[in-house]
C-alpha cells in the first residue's frame, strides 16, 4: 500500500470517526465467511457500519480526532474491525445477540456517549446504557408523576373532599 493510499484510508477513517458519535472496536477474527456475512447483514439491518481496518491506520486516525484516547490505541492489536453507529448501545446489543451462536465478535473497546469503555467485560454495561434522549425522557416522566398524582386526586373522591373543606371554610368566614 502506497503512502497516498494509506493517507486516503486514514482520511476516510477520520471522516467516519467525526461523522458518527459512537464506535466500537471489535475482533471478528476466526469467523468464517458465512458468519461474517451474517454479522454484516445484521449490522446493515441495525444501521451499523462495519469496517475492517489495519491497526496502524486506525491508530493514526484516532490521533487526528478529539475522540482519541490512550486506552483506545492500546487495544489495537490483532485483527480489528470498527462498528460505527448513531445509537450508542446498538452494537453492544447486536454483539450480545450474535454471540449466542458464535464466540465472536469480541469487544476490545468502545467510545459511547463521550466515554471510553475498554474490554469485553464492558459489553453488559454497554447493553444497559441509556442514550441522552432516554435519560431526558426518564427525567420528564419523573417530574410529571407528582403533578399527575395531585390532579388525579383532585378529580377523584379526594377532590370532592377538598372542595367540601374549602366550602366549609368559606361558610365559616361568612
LUMLO-887617 format. One record per atom (N, C-alpha, C): residue in one letter; x, y negated, z negated. Coordinates in steps of 0.1 Angstrom, whole numbers, padded with zeros to 4 digits, always signed. Atoms other than C-alpha are relative to their C-alpha. Last residue first. Layout:
N
AXYZ ...
***
This chain:
174
X+0012+0009-0002 X-0691-0345-0563 X-0008-0001-0012 X-0004+0013-0001 X-0657-0330-0573 X-0011-0010+0002 X-0004+0003+0014 X-0673-0297-0584 X+0004-0015+0000 X+0013+0003+0007 X-0691-0295-0550 X+0004-0004-0015 X+0006+0012-0005 X-0658-0298-0532 X-0012-0004-0008 X-0008+0012+0005 X-0641-0273-0554 X-0006-0013+0005 X+0002+0002+0015 X-0669-0248-0548 X+0007-0012-0005 X+0013+0005+0001 X-0667-0253-0510 X-0003-0003-0015 X-0001+0014-0005 X-0629-0247-0510 X-0014-0007-0002 X-0007+0007+0011 X-0635-0215-0531 X+0001-0015+0004 X+0008+0001+0012 X-0661-0203-0507 X+0006-0008-0011 X+0010+0010-0003 X-0639-0210-0477 X-0010-0003-0011 X-0007+0013+0000 X-0611-0191-0493 X-0010-0011+0003 X-0002+0003+0014 X-0635-0162-0500 X+0007-0014-0001 X+0013+0004+0006 X-0647-0163-0464 X+0001-0003-0015 X+0003+0014-0005 X-0611-0163-0452 X-0013-0005-0005 X-0008+0009+0008 X-0603-0133-0474 X-0003-0014+0004 X+0007+0002+0013 X-0631-0114-0457 X+0007-0010-0009 X+0007-0012+0006 X-0614-0118-0423 X-0008-0004-0013 X+0011-0004-0009 X-0605-0149-0402 X-0008+0012-0006 X+0010+0010+0000 X-0584-0164-0429 X-0012+0003+0008 X+0006+0001+0013 X-0565-0132-0435 X-0011-0010-0001 X+0010-0011+0001 X-0560-0128-0397 X-0006+0001-0014 X+0012+0002-0009 X-0545-0162-0395 X-0010+0011-0001 X+0008+0010+0006 X-0522-0157-0425 X-0013-0003+0008 X+0006-0005+0012 X-0510-0124-0412 X-0009-0010-0007 X+0011-0008-0004 X-0504-0138-0378 X-0007+0006-0012 X+0011+0009-0005 X-0483-0166-0392 X-0012+0008+0004 X+0007+0006+0011 X-0462-0141-0412 X-0012-0009+0004 X+0007-0009+0009 X-0455-0120-0381 X-0007-0006-0012 X+0015+0001-0003 X-0447-0148-0356 X-0008+0009-0010 X+0005+0014+0003 X-0412-0154-0370 X-0015+0000+0001 X+0000+0002+0015 X-0404-0117-0370 X-0005-0013-0004 X+0010-0009+0006 X-0416-0113-0334 X+0000-0002-0015 X+0013+0007-0003 X-0395-0144-0323 X-0011+0009-0007 X+0000+0011+0009 X-0364-0128-0340 X-0014-0007+0002 X+0002-0005+0013 X-0370-0095-0322 X-0002-0011-0010 X+0013-0005+0000 X-0374-0112-0288 X-0004+0005-0014 X+0008+0012+0001 X-0342-0132-0294 X-0015+0004-0001 X-0002+0005+0014 X-0324-0099-0302 X-0009-0013-0001 X+0007-0008+0009 X-0338-0083-0270 X+0001-0005-0014 X+0014+0002-0002 X-0327-0112-0249 X-0008+0008-0010 X+0004+0013+0005 X-0292-0111-0263 X-0015-0003+0001 X-0005+0012-0008 X-0289-0075-0255 X-0004-0012-0007 X+0011+0007-0005 X-0292-0048-0282 X+0005-0012+0008 X-0002+0014+0000 X-0266-0022-0288 X-0012-0007+0006 X+0010+0006+0009 X-0278+0013-0295 X+0001-0015-0001 X+0013-0004-0004 X-0261+0030-0266 X-0011-0007-0008 X+0004+0007-0012 X-0230+0010-0272 X-0014+0004+0005 X+0002+0014+0004 X-0227+0023-0308 X-0005-0008+0012 X+0013+0000+0008 X-0232+0059-0296 X-0003-0015-0004 X+0011-0003-0009 X-0204+0055-0270 X-0014-0002-0007 X+0008+0011+0000 X-0179+0040-0295 X-0013+0001+0009 X+0008-0001+0012 X-0163+0074-0302 X-0010-0012-0001 X+0012-0007-0003 X-0151+0074-0266 X-0009+0001-0012 X+0001-0014+0004 X-0125+0048-0275 X-0014+0006+0003 X-0011-0009-0005 X-0122+0010-0274 X-0003+0014-0006 X+0002-0013+0007 X-0151-0015-0277 X+0010+0010+0006 X-0008-0011-0005 X-0143-0051-0267 X-0002+0012-0009 X-0008-0008+0009 X-0169-0078-0274 X+0007+0012+0007 X-0012+0008+0004 X-0183-0106-0252 X+0009+0007-0010 X+0004+0011+0008 X-0217-0089-0249 X+0011-0008-0006 X+0015+0001+0000 X-0201-0057-0236 X-0003-0012-0010 X+0001+0014+0003 X-0165-0051-0225 X-0015-0003+0001 X+0012+0008-0006 X-0160-0014-0227 X+0001-0014-0004 X+0003+0013+0006 X-0131+0010-0233 X-0012-0006+0007 X-0013+0005+0005 X-0119+0045-0225 X-0002-0013-0008 X-0001+0014+0001 X-0153+0062-0222 X+0014-0004-0006 X-0004+0004+0014 X-0151+0097-0210 X+0001-0015+0000 X-0012+0009+0002 X-0170+0107-0179 X+0002-0003-0015 X-0004+0014-0003 X-0170+0136-0183 X-0012-0008+0005 X-0009+0005+0010 X-0177+0169-0200 X+0004-0015+0002 X-0014+0000-0004 X-0208+0177-0179 X+0009-0005-0012 X-0003-0011-0009 X-0244+0187-0184 X+0015+0001+0004 X+0007-0011+0005 X-0254+0166-0214 X+0003+0013+0009 X-0008-0010+0007 X-0226+0144-0204 X-0008+0011-0007 X-0008-0008-0009 X-0247+0126-0178 X+0008+0011-0007 X+0009-0009-0007 X-0272+0114-0204 X+0007+0010+0010 X+0005-0010+0010 X-0245+0100-0226 X-0010+0010+0007 X-0011-0009+0003 X-0228+0084-0196 X-0005+0010-0010 X-0003-0009-0012 X-0260+0069-0183 X+0010+0010-0004 X+0011-0010+0000 X-0269+0055-0218 X+0002+0010+0012 X-0001-0009+0012 X-0235+0040-0221 X-0011+0010+0000 X-0010-0011-0002 X-0236+0026-0186 X+0001+0010-0011 X+0004-0009-0011 X-0270+0008-0192 X+0011+0011+0002 X-0001-0014+0005 X-0259-0007-0226 X-0004+0010+0011 X-0011-0005+0008 X-0248-0041-0214 X+0000+0015-0004 X+0006-0004+0012 X-0272-0047-0185 X+0010+0007-0009 X+0007+0012+0005 X-0257-0067-0156 X-0006+0003-0014 X+0014+0000+0002 X-0232-0038-0148 X-0005-0014-0005 X+0005+0014+0001 X-0198-0030-0136 X-0015+0000-0001 X+0015+0001-0002 X-0186+0006-0142 X-0003-0014-0003 X+0007+0011+0007 X-0148+0009-0138 X-0015+0000+0004 X+0010+0006-0008 X-0128+0040-0130 X-0007-0010-0008 X+0008+0011+0005 X-0095+0052-0143 X-0011-0004+0010 X+0011+0004-0010 X-0075+0084-0139 X-0009-0011-0006 X+0007-0011-0007 X-0045+0085-0163 X-0010-0006+0010 X-0008-0012-0003 X-0036+0055-0184 X-0008+0011+0006 X-0002-0003-0014 X-0052+0021-0186 X+0011+0010+0002 X+0007-0012-0004 X-0063+0022-0222 X+0002+0004+0014 X-0006-0012+0006 X-0036-0003-0234 X-0007+0013+0005 X-0012-0004-0008 X-0048-0030-0210 X+0006+0013-0005 X+0005-0005-0013 X-0083-0031-0226 X+0012+0005+0009 X+0006-0013+0002 X-0068-0034-0261 X-0005+0006+0013 X-0012-0009+0001 X-0045-0063-0250 X-0006+0014-0002 X-0002-0003+0014 X-0077-0082-0240 X+0011+0011+0000 X-0011-0008+0002 X-0086-0098-0207 X+0003+0001-0015 X+0004-0012+0008 X-0121-0111-0205 X+0012+0009-0004 X+0002+0003+0014 X-0109-0146-0195 X-0003+0012-0009 X+0013+0004+0005 X-0097-0133-0162 X+0000-0003-0015 X+0004+0012-0007 X-0063-0130-0144 X-0014-0006-0005 X-0008+0012+0005 X-0048-0106-0169 X-0004-0013+0006 X+0004+0004+0013 X-0077-0082-0162 X+0008-0012-0006 X+0013+0007-0001 X-0069-0083-0125 X-0005-0004-0014 X-0002+0013-0005 X-0033-0074-0132 X-0012-0008+0002 X-0007+0008+0011 X-0043-0045-0154 X+0003-0014+0004 X+0010+0004+0010 X-0068-0033-0128 X+0006-0008-0011 X+0007+0011-0006 X-0040-0033-0102 X-0011-0005-0009 X-0008+0012-0001 X-0017-0014-0125 X-0008-0011+0007 X-0001+0006+0013 X-0044+0012-0134 X+0008-0013+0001 X-0013-0003+0005 X-0054+0020-0099 X+0002-0008-0012 X-0011+0010-0002 X-0091+0018-0094 X+0013+0006-0005 X-0012-0007+0004 X-0122+0040-0089 X+0011-0009+0003 X-0012+0002-0008 X-0153+0018-0087 X+0012+0007-0006 X-0011-0008+0004 X-0188+0024-0100 X+0011-0001+0010 X-0009-0001-0011 X-0214-0004-0096 X+0012+0008-0006 X-0014+0000+0006 X-0243+0001-0120 X+0009+0002+0012 X-0006+0013-0004 X-0278-0008-0108 X+0014-0002-0007 X+0000+0008+0012 X-0293+0022-0126 X+0006-0014+0002 X+0014+0001+0005 X-0302+0041-0094 X-0001-0010-0012 X+0007+0008-0010 X-0267+0033-0080 X-0015-0002-0004 X-0005+0013+0001 X-0251+0047-0111 X-0008-0010+0009 X+0006+0005+0012 X-0272+0078-0110 X+0004-0014-0003 X+0014+0002-0002 X-0262+0083-0074 X-0007-0005-0012 X+0001+0012-0008 X-0225+0078-0082 X-0015-0003+0003 X-0003+0011+0008 X-0227+0103-0110 X-0002-0013+0008 X+0011+0002+0010 X-0244+0128-0088 X+0002-0012-0009 X+0011+0005-0008 X-0218+0123-0061 X-0012-0002-0008 X-0004+0014-0003 X-0190+0128-0087 X-0011-0007+0008 X+0003+0007+0012 X-0207+0160-0099 X+0003-0015+0002 X+0015+0001+0003 X-0209+0173-0064 X-0003-0008-0012 X+0006+0009-0010 X-0173+0164-0055 X-0015-0001-0003 X-0001-0005-0014 X-0159+0180-0087 X-0008-0010+0009 X+0014-0002-0005 X-0154+0160-0119 X+0002+0005+0015 X+0004-0014+0001 X-0118+0166-0131 X-0015+0002+0003 X-0009-0010-0006 X-0111+0129-0136 X-0005+0014-0003 X+0009-0010-0006 X-0141+0107-0144 X+0009+0011+0007 X-0009-0010-0006 X-0122+0085-0170 X-0010+0011+0006 X+0003-0014+0003 X-0140+0053-0179 X+0010+0009+0007 X-0012-0007-0006 X-0135+0016-0182 X-0002+0014-0004 X-0005-0012+0007 X-0169+0000-0188 X+0012+0005+0007 X-0007-0011-0007 X-0179-0035-0177 X+0005+0011-0009 X-0004-0012+0008 X-0203-0063-0188 X+0008+0010+0009 X-0002+0004+0014 X-0210-0099-0176 X+0006+0012-0009 X+0008-0008+0009 X-0206-0090-0139 X+0004-0004-0015 X+0014-0001-0005 X-0194-0116-0114 X-0009+0007-0010 X+0006+0013+0002 X-0161-0125-0131 X-0015+0000+0003 X-0001+0002+0015 X-0149-0089-0134 X-0007-0013-0004 X+0010-0008+0006 X-0162-0084-0098 X+0000-0001-0015 X+0013+0004-0004 X-0143-0113-0084 X-0011+0008-0008 X+0002+0012+0007 X-0111-0103-0103 X-0014-0006+0003 X+0003-0004+0014 X-0115-0068-0089 X-0002-0012-0009 X+0014-0006+0001 X-0118-0081-0054 X-0004+0004-0014 X+0010+0011-0002 X-0088-0104-0059 X-0014+0005-0001 X+0000+0007+0012 X-0067-0074-0072 X-0011-0011+0000 X+0007-0009+0010 X-0077-0053-0042 X-0001-0008-0013 X+0014+0000-0003 X-0068-0082-0018 X-0008+0009-0010 X+0006+0013+0003 X-0035-0087-0035 X-0015-0001+0003 X+0002+0000+0014 X-0027-0050-0033 X-0006-0013-0005 X+0011-0009+0003 X-0034-0050+0004 X-0002+0000-0015 X+0012+0007-0005 X-0011-0081+0009 X-0012+0009-0004 X+0003+0010+0010 X+0016-0064-0012 X-0013-0007+0003 X-0008+0012-0001 X+0015-0033+0010 X-0004-0011-0010 X+0008+0012+0000 X+0000+0000+0000 X+0009-0012+0000 
***
